[in-house]
């Protein structure tokens, strides 16, 4: 059995003035927690007592968790039943839920937007109809299970489109139809306006990317009345030239001024170990250490940018997978891309110690 403990105080990350009390979403994505628990992982609170991860997050100041949902995963992990199980735990802990619908049987991101196998042969019209029904049905399933869902992301990092090839970036009219259909699925669900609709792109430091995408779908027939929240991923290690705090700030400010929508940072983290840091992270960020303290510094800086978004439109900060200790890199080019734990074990025995 592996025993884990938070490496930094979540209350520092989410409970101080650096993340304004006015934020609607103070969130951790803990989608992997059921997978980890099935492998024997348990979590400790700040006093060293075993607690569910969602309860530790709640007690530290989080008000919500994010859950990814795949359509028909081969092993059931991240499927609907998996998500509802975790969502019910979140609700029992007093947390609201953000659903991150990938619209795939596996990972969806800018380089992978594979249709679910069951939808692969649908024509465009049938795909649009199926997407609306699926989105509505998933939302209703969470509703009927008593899960408090407040935000639903229709797709994951859809800068290059979704449900390829039908909704790829070079098929903007199809993409606009699909996004409209997914939004209607949320609005037609039992949550109604209670669950807000989010479109989520990566490259939160790139105004040209955000403007190109939104202007493109608008020109293709998408109405911005169909989206409530614009979500961005902002990671420091993918573009050493452009992923600066200055570019991030100007991007969010430009989005707020042009589109007038609520904005959330739907994914971010800071690495604990990154031997490539000098070449992957902008020079202006290299003074932030790769440590637990560096994670705190990073979150404070991102939160401060959100707090400064015009008209108070910066409304959410979501840290991606702090407890996924079987995936240290978290998909980044770093050896430890942002987990908040360290663990040592010998055979079946384990001891967890906070990083310092």
SEMI-588578 format. One record per residue (C-alpha): residue in one letter; x, y, z; residue number from 1. Coordinates in steps of 0.2 Angstrom, whole numbers, plus 5000, padded with zeros to 4 digits. Example, Ala and Ser with C-alpha at 12.3 -4.5 7.8 and 13.67 -1.06 7.14 Angstrom:
# residues 2
{a,{5062,4978,5039},1}
{s,{5068,4995,5036},2}
//
This chain:
# residues 356
{x,{5000,5000,5000},1}
{x,{5007,5017,4995},2}
{x,{5003,5031,5007},3}
{x,{5004,5049,5000},4}
{x,{5003,5067,5008},5}
{x,{5002,5084,5000},6}
{x,{5018,5092,4997},7}
{x,{5012,5110,4998},8}
{x,{4998,5117,5008},9}
{x,{4983,5118,4997},10}
{x,{4976,5132,5008},11}
{x,{4991,5142,5002},12}
{x,{4987,5138,4984},13}
{x,{4968,5141,4985},14}
{x,{4963,5148,5001},15}
{x,{4973,5165,5002},16}
{x,{4970,5182,4995},17}
{x,{4981,5177,4980},18}
{x,{4966,5168,4974},19}
{x,{4951,5180,4976},20}
{x,{4936,5174,4986},21}
{x,{4926,5180,4972},22}
{x,{4932,5166,4960},23}
{x,{4918,5155,4955},24}
{x,{4929,5140,4953},25}
{x,{4944,5135,4964},26}
{x,{4947,5118,4957},27}
{x,{4958,5103,4957},28}
{x,{4957,5090,4943},29}
{x,{4958,5073,4952},30}
{x,{4951,5062,4938},31}
{x,{4964,5049,4941},32}
{x,{4960,5046,4960},33}
{x,{4950,5031,4957},34}
{x,{4963,5023,4946},35}
{x,{4976,5027,4960},36}
{x,{4966,5020,4974},37}
{x,{4963,5004,4964},38}
{x,{4982,5002,4965},39}
{x,{4983,5004,4983},40}
{x,{4986,5022,4985},41}
{x,{4979,5031,5000},42}
{x,{4980,5050,5004},43}
{x,{4985,5058,5021},44}
{x,{4978,5075,5027},45}
{x,{4989,5088,5034},46}
{x,{4989,5080,5051},47}
{x,{4994,5063,5044},48}
{x,{4977,5056,5045},49}
{x,{4970,5045,5030},50}
{x,{4957,5055,5020},51}
{x,{4949,5054,5003},52}
{x,{4958,5066,4991},53}
{x,{4942,5076,4988},54}
{x,{4940,5079,5007},55}
{x,{4958,5085,5009},56}
{x,{4955,5097,4994},57}
{x,{4939,5104,5002},58}
{x,{4946,5106,5019},59}
{x,{4961,5116,5011},60}
{x,{4950,5128,5002},61}
{x,{4945,5120,4985},62}
{x,{4926,5122,4981},63}
{x,{4926,5110,4966},64}
{x,{4934,5096,4957},65}
{x,{4936,5093,4938},66}
{x,{4932,5076,4931},67}
{x,{4936,5070,4913},68}
{x,{4924,5059,4904},69}
{x,{4927,5048,4889},70}
{x,{4913,5040,4879},71}
{x,{4917,5022,4879},72}
{x,{4935,5018,4886},73}
{x,{4940,5000,4884},74}
{x,{4944,4997,4903},75}
{x,{4930,5008,4910},76}
{x,{4942,5021,4917},77}
{x,{4936,5039,4915},78}
{x,{4919,5032,4907},79}
{x,{4902,5038,4913},80}
{x,{4900,5026,4928},81}
{x,{4918,5030,4934},82}
{x,{4914,5049,4933},83}
{x,{4897,5047,4942},84}
{x,{4906,5037,4956},85}
{x,{4919,5051,4958},86}
{x,{4906,5065,4956},87}
{x,{4895,5058,4970},88}
{x,{4910,5058,4981},89}
{x,{4914,5076,4977},90}
{x,{4896,5081,4981},91}
{x,{4896,5071,4997},92}
{x,{4912,5081,5002},93}
{x,{4903,5098,4998},94}
{x,{4911,5101,4981},95}
{x,{4904,5106,4965},96}
{x,{4909,5097,4949},97}
{x,{4916,5102,4932},98}
{x,{4914,5090,4918},99}
{x,{4927,5089,4905},100}
{x,{4919,5079,4890},101}
{x,{4933,5073,4878},102}
{x,{4921,5066,4865},103}
{x,{4932,5051,4862},104}
{x,{4935,5034,4869},105}
{x,{4953,5040,4875},106}
{x,{4963,5056,4877},107}
{x,{4957,5071,4866},108}
{x,{4969,5086,4864},109}
{x,{4976,5097,4850},110}
{x,{4985,5082,4843},111}
{x,{4972,5069,4846},112}
{x,{4953,5071,4843},113}
{x,{4948,5053,4838},114}
{x,{4929,5050,4836},115}
{x,{4922,5037,4848},116}
{x,{4922,5020,4839},117}
{x,{4903,5020,4839},118}
{x,{4902,5036,4830},119}
{x,{4915,5033,4817},120}
{x,{4904,5030,4802},121}
{x,{4891,5043,4806},122}
{x,{4888,5057,4793},123}
{x,{4889,5075,4798},124}
{x,{4871,5077,4801},125}
{x,{4869,5061,4812},126}
{x,{4885,5066,4821},127}
{x,{4878,5083,4826},128}
{x,{4862,5075,4832},129}
{x,{4871,5061,4842},130}
{x,{4883,5074,4850},131}
{x,{4868,5084,4857},132}
{x,{4860,5068,4863},133}
{x,{4876,5061,4871},134}
{x,{4880,5078,4880},135}
{x,{4862,5079,4886},136}
{x,{4862,5061,4892},137}
{x,{4878,5063,4901},138}
{x,{4873,5078,4910},139}
{x,{4856,5070,4915},140}
{x,{4865,5055,4922},141}
{x,{4875,5066,4934},142}
{x,{4860,5076,4938},143}
{x,{4850,5060,4942},144}
{x,{4864,5054,4953},145}
{x,{4863,5070,4963},146}
{x,{4880,5077,4957},147}
{x,{4881,5096,4958},148}
{x,{4888,5100,4941},149}
{x,{4891,5119,4938},150}
{x,{4902,5119,4922},151}
{x,{4903,5107,4907},152}
{x,{4918,5108,4895},153}
{x,{4911,5103,4877},154}
{x,{4928,5096,4871},155}
{x,{4945,5096,4878},156}
{x,{4958,5108,4871},157}
{x,{4949,5110,4854},158}
{x,{4961,5122,4846},159}
{x,{4963,5110,4831},160}
{x,{4944,5105,4832},161}
{x,{4936,5089,4838},162}
{x,{4928,5073,4832},163}
{x,{4941,5072,4817},164}
{x,{4940,5073,4803},165}
{x,{4922,5080,4803},166}
{x,{4926,5094,4815},167}
{x,{4944,5097,4811},168}
{x,{4950,5115,4811},169}
{x,{4950,5115,4792},170}
{x,{4931,5111,4793},171}
{x,{4925,5126,4802},172}
{x,{4907,5125,4797},173}
{x,{4906,5107,4804},174}
{x,{4915,5112,4820},175}
{x,{4903,5127,4822},176}
{x,{4888,5115,4821},177}
{x,{4896,5102,4833},178}
{x,{4900,5115,4846},179}
{x,{4882,5122,4844},180}
{x,{4875,5105,4846},181}
{x,{4885,5101,4861},182}
{x,{4880,5117,4869},183}
{x,{4862,5114,4866},184}
{x,{4864,5097,4874},185}
{x,{4870,5105,4890},186}
{x,{4856,5118,4889},187}
{x,{4842,5105,4886},188}
{x,{4848,5094,4901},189}
{x,{4840,5094,4918},190}
{x,{4853,5106,4924},191}
{x,{4848,5120,4912},192}
{x,{4857,5136,4915},193}
{x,{4864,5129,4931},194}
{x,{4878,5121,4922},195}
{x,{4888,5133,4912},196}
{x,{4895,5129,4895},197}
{x,{4914,5131,4892},198}
{x,{4925,5130,4877},199}
{x,{4942,5125,4881},200}
{x,{4958,5129,4871},201}
{x,{4976,5127,4874},202}
{x,{4990,5140,4872},203}
{x,{4982,5152,4884},204}
{x,{4997,5163,4881},205}
{x,{4993,5166,4863},206}
{x,{4980,5179,4859},207}
{x,{4982,5176,4840},208}
{x,{4977,5157,4843},209}
{x,{4962,5162,4854},210}
{x,{4956,5176,4842},211}
{x,{4959,5165,4826},212}
{x,{4948,5151,4834},213}
{x,{4934,5161,4840},214}
{x,{4933,5172,4825},215}
{x,{4934,5157,4814},216}
{x,{4919,5148,4822},217}
{x,{4909,5164,4823},218}
{x,{4912,5167,4804},219}
{x,{4907,5149,4801},220}
{x,{4890,5151,4810},221}
{x,{4893,5149,4829},222}
{x,{4884,5161,4840},223}
{x,{4894,5166,4856},224}
{x,{4878,5166,4865},225}
{x,{4880,5147,4865},226}
{x,{4896,5148,4877},227}
{x,{4897,5155,4894},228}
{x,{4915,5152,4899},229}
{x,{4931,5153,4889},230}
{x,{4944,5141,4896},231}
{x,{4962,5141,4893},232}
{x,{4977,5129,4897},233}
{x,{4992,5138,4902},234}
{x,{5008,5128,4905},235}
{x,{5025,5136,4906},236}
{x,{5035,5123,4897},237}
{x,{5029,5121,4879},238}
{x,{5035,5137,4871},239}
{x,{5050,5145,4879},240}
{x,{5048,5161,4868},241}
{x,{5029,5165,4870},242}
{x,{5022,5156,4886},243}
{x,{5027,5171,4897},244}
{x,{5016,5179,4910},245}
{x,{5015,5195,4900},246}
{x,{5008,5186,4885},247}
{x,{4996,5177,4896},248}
{x,{4990,5193,4904},249}
{x,{4988,5202,4887},250}
{x,{4979,5186,4880},251}
{x,{4966,5185,4894},252}
{x,{4963,5204,4894},253}
{x,{4961,5204,4875},254}
{x,{4948,5190,4876},255}
{x,{4938,5199,4890},256}
{x,{4938,5215,4880},257}
{x,{4933,5207,4863},258}
{x,{4921,5193,4869},259}
{x,{4915,5198,4886},260}
{x,{4914,5180,4893},261}
{x,{4919,5173,4909},262}
{x,{4937,5166,4908},263}
{x,{4945,5152,4918},264}
{x,{4962,5144,4918},265}
{x,{4956,5126,4916},266}
{x,{4973,5118,4916},267}
{x,{4989,5123,4924},268}
{x,{5003,5116,4935},269}
{x,{5022,5119,4939},270}
{x,{5035,5106,4938},271}
{x,{5045,5099,4953},272}
{x,{5059,5092,4942},273}
{x,{5063,5098,4924},274}
{x,{5081,5095,4918},275}
{x,{5075,5103,4901},276}
{x,{5069,5119,4910},277}
{x,{5082,5130,4904},278}
{x,{5077,5127,4886},279}
{x,{5058,5124,4888},280}
{x,{5053,5138,4900},281}
{x,{5054,5157,4896},282}
{x,{5069,5166,4903},283}
{x,{5057,5177,4913},284}
{x,{5050,5162,4923},285}
{x,{5067,5153,4926},286}
{x,{5068,5162,4943},287}
{x,{5054,5151,4950},288}
{x,{5061,5136,4958},289}
{x,{5057,5118,4953},290}
{x,{5050,5114,4971},291}
{x,{5034,5115,4981},292}
{x,{5038,5133,4985},293}
{x,{5039,5136,4966},294}
{x,{5022,5128,4964},295}
{x,{5015,5141,4976},296}
{x,{5024,5155,4967},297}
{x,{5017,5150,4951},298}
{x,{4999,5148,4957},299}
{x,{5000,5165,4965},300}
{x,{5006,5173,4948},301}
{x,{4993,5165,4938},302}
{x,{4980,5170,4951},303}
{x,{4986,5188,4951},304}
{x,{4983,5189,4932},305}
{x,{4966,5182,4933},306}
{x,{4961,5194,4947},307}
{x,{4966,5208,4935},308}
{x,{4956,5203,4920},309}
{x,{4944,5217,4915},310}
{x,{4927,5218,4922},311}
{x,{4931,5204,4934},312}
{x,{4929,5191,4921},313}
{x,{4943,5180,4927},314}
{x,{4933,5167,4937},315}
{x,{4942,5151,4939},316}
{x,{4959,5143,4942},317}
{x,{4961,5124,4940},318}
{x,{4976,5114,4944},319}
{x,{4979,5098,4934},320}
{x,{4981,5081,4942},321}
{x,{4991,5085,4958},322}
{x,{4989,5068,4964},323}
{x,{4992,5057,4949},324}
{x,{5009,5050,4956},325}
{x,{5009,5035,4943},326}
{x,{5011,5049,4930},327}
{x,{5025,5060,4937},328}
{x,{5028,5069,4921},329}
{x,{5009,5073,4919},330}
{x,{5012,5073,4900},331}
{x,{5025,5087,4901},332}
{x,{5043,5086,4895},333}
{x,{5048,5087,4913},334}
{x,{5053,5072,4924},335}
{x,{5040,5078,4937},336}
{x,{5028,5089,4929},337}
{x,{5018,5096,4943},338}
{x,{5012,5082,4956},339}
{x,{5011,5088,4974},340}
{x,{5017,5072,4982},341}
{x,{5032,5062,4986},342}
{x,{5032,5044,4991},343}
{x,{5044,5031,4996},344}
{x,{5040,5013,4999},345}
{x,{5049,4996,5001},346}
{x,{5039,4981,4995},347}
{x,{5021,4983,5002},348}
{x,{5026,4996,5015},349}
{x,{5026,5014,5011},350}
{x,{5031,5031,5020},351}
{x,{5026,5048,5013},352}
{x,{5034,5064,5017},353}
{x,{5030,5082,5012},354}
{x,{5042,5089,4999},355}
{x,{5051,5104,5006},356}
//
